[in-house]
Amino acid sequence: MKRLFLLVFLLLTFLAPAMVQAQQIKHVDPDDKAESNLQVSKSQPAPELHLDFPNLNKIRYYHDRKKLSLIHRLEKRKQYNKVLPLLEEYVHHFGVQNFYKDTQLLWRLGQLHERQGNPEKAKALYRLVLKHHRADVRNVMSYYDSLEQNTKDYYVPLDYYYELVEYRKSIATFKPPKGVYLNMGNAINSPYADYGPTLNDENELLIFTSKRNVGGLQNRSNEDLYFSKQNNGFWQEAQSFGKPINSIYNEGSACLSRDGSTLYFARCEAPDSYGNCDIYMATRQEDGSWGQIRNLGANVNSDAWDSQPTLSKQEDTLYFASDRLGGFGLSDIYFTYKTKSGGWAPAQNMGPVINTRESEVSPFLHPKFQVLYFSSRGQLNHFGDFDIYKTYLVQGHWQEPRNIGPLVNGRGSEYYFTIDADSRNLYYARSEANDIQNLDLYSFPLPMEAHPLAVTKVEGILTDSVTQKPLSAVVSVIDMDNGIEISSKYVRPDGSFEFNLIDNTRYMILIQSPDFFTIERELELRGDTSIDFMTSVIDYSIPMVFENIEFDPMQSDITPEMEPILDEVAYFMIDHPTHRLEIAGHTDSAGDPDFNLTLSQDRADAIKRYIERKVNIGSDRIDAIGYGSSMPIREEVTEEDRRINRRVEFKIIKLRN
């Protein structure tokens, strides 16, 4: 079957309510608030389970032979109730090295928690095993996937998503999203690598790193900082920062303070560096030039690579990437904060939930919200090499990172993510899979998965109204207010689906499948919401009769009331190019039989002509037959009997491939 088989179901939005047996909406976490308070949107998700490891930045490796011996003895005796608290206390003392040397203890602790009926804690421990193992854990991954099959996201392929969007363009009510990712063009990008974007607080100054400065006998690239100003919505030709910011050394990965007076950036191989790359700061002078450049010092920088700073909105915490020894992987994300004396405290590792055995780089802290974005190749859910993730700071703890979805993350690598202060557009560097090293800067209307305020949960269950069993389908959510893109998803194996959306916003939910007509539901989102959908599966073996298809007495004209249903049938036919349609017209037995036969044929023909005009399909796919009063459903004793016999039947013939 062609891929078109599913697509036009986006258009099937006007089916009679009888096709949907029940749609129950309930708010998961209702609050007894005044109406005015309902307009305050959630800015953070609900707190997640937090695993605390207080020794991470104190010791490298924790080992207590006596405690381990006791745990092993109790394990042999199968005294699991005694093992669990002892093992949990032992793991609580882990240093960084324990996470790759003792991953089997994390795995065992997870098993014990699952045995005790604590699945969420078990899965949190299993995630740590998968992030930090240095051995073959395919069996662990398979087991974890089996636990998560009814909670993970099943995104539709990206090319399929864009075809869905194309079909949506023909529906005036459901406007397509604002755009796809776009290369920022020759004013910004060069034939060389361009990356590391950052914006000032007014979103009118873009700063980025480029390797376009090529020279010398060996024709080597020198990394420098460039900037572009926005004028009437267009970015002007990029300019070099010049001296003293750019030097004979490599500079890049900058961020600005909110007032624009302080620039933090990386400089490599300089005489005053502690390692091969360090983080520096510069101060804007009264004449607009930059000066007072100084290294942030040994508390922040190491004898390795330290770069890619991002500043908190209070400007008291600096996050950055480093490949210094003692981390979890090839490079980790660290943070430092300002002390009372105004200096920077010793940098600390952000821990095993954010960092993995692989590389985490290019952190970016949202200018308004406590949301940290970063690029990783070691997190569990990924689409390509390096993907961008977001994590929320809730009650003092960073939550499990969330992949920001396939609209941003492709098969190549995505780095250096930044968002404007209004959360309208994102800017990031990406490469194509066939040219990983050549990064360009891209701009993209911020999709829902990346939006910092997309924290209100909408979950649903889709079941057959007859069998009560889960159904398969594609779920699309349309932002009716802002045009923000939302990736479509397949329904999970248990019939569930879930989206994180923006509170106090109007959405349209469309559920599509070749097994039933599209379900449409408008939702005014007010807090976490659960929706139960039940619908009838199409039975291709019997005719369908729609109550709205009722002709005026002795007439064969199509009335406005019929058009929504006939549109559904028409769209179904174009969506299923190998299917045929039989239209059967029937009358009651009142009046002349020959007249009834002619009338029923005229009605069937009228419907056929309407469908052919609507979707421009060939007449050879539709058969229209008038049966008059020759095929009654019931004996005509009452007017209700006659009304039932006056009908139009639609039979869809599903041909074999």
Beta strands, then each sheet from edge to edge (+ up, - down):
strand 1: 20-27
strand 2: 182-183
strand 3: 194-199
strand 4: 205-215
strand 5: 220-231
strand 6: 234-235
strand 7: 239-240
strand 8: 250-256
strand 9: 262-268
strand 10: 277-284
strand 11: 290-295
strand 12: 306-311
strand 13: 317-322
strand 14: 332-337
strand 15: 348-349
strand 16: 360-365
strand 17: 371-376
strand 18: 387-394
strand 19: 397-398
strand 20: 402-403
strand 21: 413-419
strand 22: 425-432
strand 23: 435-445
strand 24: 454-464
strand 25: 474-479
strand 26: 489-490
strand 27: 496-502
strand 28: 506-513
strand 29: 516-524
strand 30: 529-535
strand 31: 544-545
strand 32: 580-586
strand 33: 622-626
strand 34: 647-653
sheet 1: 1+ 30- 24- 27+
sheet 2: 2+ 23- 22+ 21-
sheet 3: 3+ 4- 5+ 6-
sheet 4: 3+ 4- 5+ 7-
sheet 5: 8+ 9- 10+ 11-
sheet 6: 12+ 13- 14+ 15-
sheet 7: 16+ 17- 18+ 19-
sheet 8: 16+ 17- 18+ 20-
sheet 9: 26+ 25- 28+ 29-
sheet 10: 31+ 34- 32+ 33+
end
